Amino acid sequence: MILTYIETREKRIKKSSLEALSEARRTAEALGTETAAAVLGTGMDGLAAELASCGVARIYLLENPSLDRYSTQDYAAVLAELIKKLGPQAVFFSATAMGKDLAPRLAARLGVGLAADCTQVSVRDGALEFTRPIFAGNALLSFRLTCSPQIVSLRPNVFPFGAAASAGETIREAVEIPAARTRAEVTEVLQEGGEEIDVCEADVIISGGRGMKGPENFALLREISELIPRSAVGASRSAVDSGWIGHQHQVGQTGKTVSPNLYLAFGISGAIQHLAGMSSSKVIVAVNKDPDAPIFKVADFGVVGDLFQVIPPLKEELKKLRG
């Protein structure tokens, strides 16, 4: 069995978890086994049908009011108990901010290894083999884990989502979380205004760097984002450190790792830390005044010029496409 942790936000499944679940199904088919999914929190009954459409054999709804807000410690403890009971061969996560926090803690609790931020999973001679970028994306590492279960996190926007009709069985379990065991509690979740999606789940990312010259000019990138479905605004570390935009938009080694279908980089030189977070994008378009900027070495298309002269005509063309 391959078990997939399903990340939710406001009672909705995150797209990256459906990608992980689809990959779990494909891997399970190659191994000749079945898939299962774990959802934590209360009021999740409506998600079972959506998960069944991904070909899940069993859906575990682990219910406790304390799980309605994310807690690394409580989530790891609950999942560890489920894993001990089910004995899966592998446990898949999406390598989101939550997945990167939860998967290592769970691996440590179980005393097993972790294959983190994988971009490929294959089955060779009946064993799982993983591939992940290393050295800021300049090389790929293929490896195997010898432990059981194998904890795996998958990079979002890399693995395709595929529906597969299934009459999955829903199993509801009430779990207990002793108050004495909980050392930290989430008291409030502050969300940014607007309906912009997370950069990790965006199909298109419009990023700005120090070349944007100030926080007011990020409005130009948001105007482009409003014209492109499933897009989000990203930023380099220098722009975030300057206070021009929030940290949740930061792409890079100390920010978020993204793999959109299209990455537009405006005024970003391409420091190795930034390239580590976006080099796996399907198509990269860079705009920079400096023809020797490192970003051009990874870009599929490059424009050497002033971004403030490039953005207005781009916006007008997008408006025409929108009709």
MIGUSE-820176 format. One line per 4 residues: number of its first residue (from 1); their letters; for each residue x, z, y of C-alpha. Coordinates in steps of 0.001 Angstrom, whole numbers. Layout:
<nodes>
NUM = A = X:Z:Y | ...
</nodes>
This chain:
<nodes>
1 = MILT = 0:0:0 | 1023:-665:3582 | -512:1716:6105 | -845:732:9781
5 = YIET = -1284:3198:12621 | -3953:1885:15012 | -3303:2722:18645 | -6407:3045:20803
9 = REKR = -7107:3494:24479 | -10550:4514:25734 | -12016:3927:22243 | -10668:384:22105
13 = IKKS = -8003:-985:19790 | -4865:-2249:21484 | -4079:-5905:20800 | -571:-5035:19641
17 = SLEA = -1994:-2848:16854 | -4100:-5759:15593 | -921:-7841:15506 | 822:-5135:13482
21 = LSEA = -2170:-4917:11156 | -2181:-8685:10605 | 1499:-8607:9725 | 866:-5685:7385
25 = RRTA = -1770:-7762:5587 | 552:-10748:5222 | 3350:-8517:3959 | 1033:-6695:1551
29 = EALG = -136:-10005:103 | 3483:-10992:-542 | 4066:-7652:-2272 | 817:-7848:-4244
33 = TETA = -595:-4669:-2755 | -3329:-3643:-288 | -3506:-2531:3327 | -4932:564:4984
37 = AAVL = -5371:1610:8603 | -5341:5037:10264 | -7290:5798:13450 | -6990:9219:15112
41 = GTGM = -9614:10838:17315 | -13375:11255:17446 | -16084:8659:18069 | -14146:5811:16457
45 = DGLA = -16877:4640:14057 | -17449:1445:16005 | -13864:333:15415 | -14218:144:11625
49 = AELA = -15972:-3250:11680 | -13268:-4698:13941 | -10554:-3460:11605 | -12391:-4810:8565
53 = SCGV = -12152:-8292:10101 | -8370:-8015:9694 | -8608:-7698:5922 | -8096:-3932:5641
57 = ARIY = -8992:-2424:2292 | -9405:1137:3573 | -9868:2536:7063 | -9117:6226:7560
61 = LLEN = -10818:7894:10517 | -8952:11166:11091 | -11166:13256:13324 | -10420:16245:15508
65 = PSLD = -11215:16687:19223 | -7571:17615:19801 | -6605:14065:18796 | -8653:12436:21557
69 = RYST = -5584:12749:23777 | -2205:11690:22485 | 187:14416:21358 | 3394:13354:19618
73 = QDYA = 3587:16579:17655 | -34:16649:16472 | -207:12930:15715 | 3007:13062:13667
77 = AVLA = 1771:16090:11717 | -1604:14498:10898 | -78:11167:9901 | 2564:12888:7773
81 = ELIK = -142:14653:5756 | -2024:11381:5233 | 1153:9606:4136 | 1989:12337:1651
85 = KLGP = -1475:11948:156 | -1548:8140:25 | 2094:7429:-794 | 2326:4037:992
89 = QAVF = 5342:1815:552 | 5579:1286:4312 | 3923:2426:7536 | 3642:-106:10366
93 = FSAT = 3460:716:14079 | 3433:-1444:17158 | 6567:-864:19242 | 4618:135:22359
97 = AMGK = 5585:3156:24448 | 3459:5301:22107 | 4779:3644:18970 | 8376:4120:20077
101 = DLAP = 7628:7796:20661 | 5615:8477:17512 | 7373:6435:14809 | 10798:8165:15135
105 = RLAA = 9222:11629:15123 | 7223:10749:12014 | 10339:9351:10310 | 12247:12541:11133
109 = RLGV = 9389:14720:9836 | 9334:12796:6548 | 13123:12547:6311 | 13137:8742:6015
113 = GLAA = 14629:5797:7869 | 13122:3734:10681 | 13228:-22:11258 | 12590:-159:14999
117 = DCTQ = 11429:-2979:17272 | 11431:-5610:14520 | 10742:-9267:15284 | 10488:-10413:11653
121 = VSVR = 9438:-8887:8338 | 10041:-10741:5089 | 9845:-10000:1385 | 12910:-10793:-722
125 = DGAL = 13163:-9939:-4410 | 10203:-7594:-4058 | 11807:-5617:-1207 | 11141:-5583:2531
129 = EFTR = 13760:-7075:4815 | 13650:-6567:8574 | 15139:-8465:11524 | 15634:-7052:15004
133 = PIFA = 17623:-8093:18093 | 20823:-6184:18870 | 23460:-6303:21651 | 20830:-6966:24336
137 = GNAL = 19310:-9784:22309 | 22579:-11684:21831 | 22521:-11237:18053 | 20000:-10619:15283
141 = LSFR = 20416:-7965:12602 | 18773:-8325:9177 | 18673:-5217:7020 | 16766:-3237:4388
145 = LTCS = 15752:399:4104 | 16244:2237:833 | 13887:5125:1635 | 10211:5554:869
149 = PQIV = 8016:5264:2774 | 9626:2830:5180 | 8625:3428:8804 | 8506:180:10779
153 = SLRP = 7721:-645:14413 | 6973:-4257:15362 | 7641:-5799:18762 | 4356:-6698:20516
157 = NVFP = 3444:-10353:21150 | 5761:-11578:18386 | 3531:-11432:15316 | 365:-13603:15359
161 = FGAA = -3026:-12018:14970 | -5083:-13497:12140 | -8619:-12549:11129 | -9506:-12185:7444
165 = ASAG = -13004:-11121:6397 | -13039:-8006:4290 | -15472:-5361:3130 | -13104:-2531:3973
169 = ETIR = -14068:984:2959 | -14313:3515:5786 | -13135:7020:4923 | -13842:9752:7449
173 = EAVE = -11733:12900:7225 | -11894:15982:9436 | -8417:17366:10026 | -7401:20818:11180
177 = IPAA = -4787:21436:13820 | -3891:25141:14139 | -3583:26119:17792 | -415:28038:17062
181 = RTRA = 1292:24844:15894 | 616:22899:19087 | 3381:23563:21599 | 2399:20954:24181
185 = EVTE = -979:19736:25374 | -2030:16721:27443 | -4260:18046:30213 | -4802:14874:32227
189 = VLQE = -4170:11139:32026 | -3565:9390:35347 | -4244:5672:35261 | -3234:3055:37787
193 = GGEE = -6137:1507:39662 | -7345:-1983:38833 | -7780:-3790:35544 | -4280:-5189:35092
197 = IDVC = -3192:-5202:31471 | 10:-3620:30196 | 3071:-5878:30387 | 3668:-5291:26664
201 = EADV = 357:-6978:25847 | 337:-9726:28467 | 588:-13373:27406 | 2182:-14218:30756
205 = IISG = 4389:-11944:32876 | 5251:-12622:36518 | 8287:-10473:37318 | 10090:-9744:40561
209 = GRGM = 13493:-8314:41317 | 15564:-7370:44332 | 15068:-10871:45661 | 11464:-9943:46505
213 = KGPE = 13007:-8056:49504 | 10312:-5370:49700 | 7209:-3812:48151 | 4811:-5847:50280
217 = NFAL = 5972:-9090:48679 | 4895:-8028:45202 | 1408:-8877:46457 | 2488:-12517:46078
221 = LREI = 3103:-11964:42379 | -239:-10204:41963 | -1953:-13195:43573 | -380:-15448:40941
225 = SELI = -1356:-13012:38190 | -4992:-13134:39313 | -4983:-16885:38692 | -3577:-16679:35143
229 = PRSA = -5643:-15140:32302 | -4044:-12289:30338 | -1148:-11979:32766 | 597:-8977:34307
233 = VGAS = 3178:-8227:36983 | 6598:-7041:35835 | 9723:-5920:37647 | 13443:-5349:37261
237 = RSAV = 14963:-1899:37371 | 16369:-2462:40862 | 12884:-3155:42222 | 11477:-65:40518
241 = DSGW = 14377:2157:41624 | 13802:959:45188 | 10225:2254:44975 | 8697:-1193:45425
245 = IGHQ = 6535:-982:42278 | 5696:1605:39603 | 7873:2297:36556 | 5085:1138:34212
249 = HQVG = 5922:-2431:35333 | 9640:-2180:34550 | 10986:-4634:31989 | 14369:-3990:30431
253 = QTGK = 16489:-1660:28372 | 15282:1413:30283 | 11779:-3:30733 | 9580:-2000:28379
257 = TVSP = 10518:-4677:25880 | 8230:-7685:26152 | 7708:-10997:24333 | 5136:-12986:26317
261 = NLYL = 4402:-16667:25856 | 5663:-17245:29403 | 7994:-15115:31542 | 8325:-16014:35228
265 = AFGI = 11321:-14337:36878 | 11413:-14387:40684 | 14492:-13059:42443 | 15911:-11463:39278
269 = SGAI = 19657:-11961:38781 | 19533:-11203:35066 | 21552:-8059:34413 | 22150:-7510:30709
273 = QHLA = 19809:-4490:30730 | 16952:-6683:31975 | 17723:-9501:29553 | 17530:-7006:26691
277 = GMSS = 13878:-6436:27501 | 12664:-10030:27934 | 15028:-12448:26192 | 12627:-12855:23241
281 = SKVI = 9970:-14412:25515 | 8777:-17784:24211 | 9409:-19645:27505 | 11430:-18281:30440
285 = VAVN = 11254:-19756:33937 | 13663:-18388:36557 | 13739:-18815:40343 | 16867:-17602:42133
289 = KDPD = 18996:-18632:45108 | 22229:-18054:43179 | 22988:-20978:40825 | 25372:-18724:38875
293 = APIF = 22800:-15974:38250 | 22951:-14819:34583 | 19171:-15275:34264 | 19718:-19066:34125
297 = KVAD = 21697:-18686:30873 | 18557:-17589:29014 | 15997:-19552:31037 | 14283:-22608:29566
301 = FGVV = 13581:-23855:33086 | 15345:-22853:36293 | 14791:-23400:39991 | 17709:-22800:42343
305 = GDLF = 15973:-22027:45600 | 14126:-19580:47823 | 11300:-17916:45887 | 9268:-17636:49099
309 = QVIP = 9243:-21435:49271 | 8457:-21823:45558 | 5571:-19364:45242 | 3100:-20914:47766
313 = PLKE = 2979:-24404:46169 | 2875:-22810:42716 | -130:-20770:43759 | -1873:-23858:45128
317 = ELKK = -1321:-25777:41881 | -2699:-22857:39874 | -5790:-22805:42101 | -6318:-26524:41381
321 = LRG = -6050:-25883:37636 | -8627:-23135:37935 | -10972:-25682:39534
</nodes>
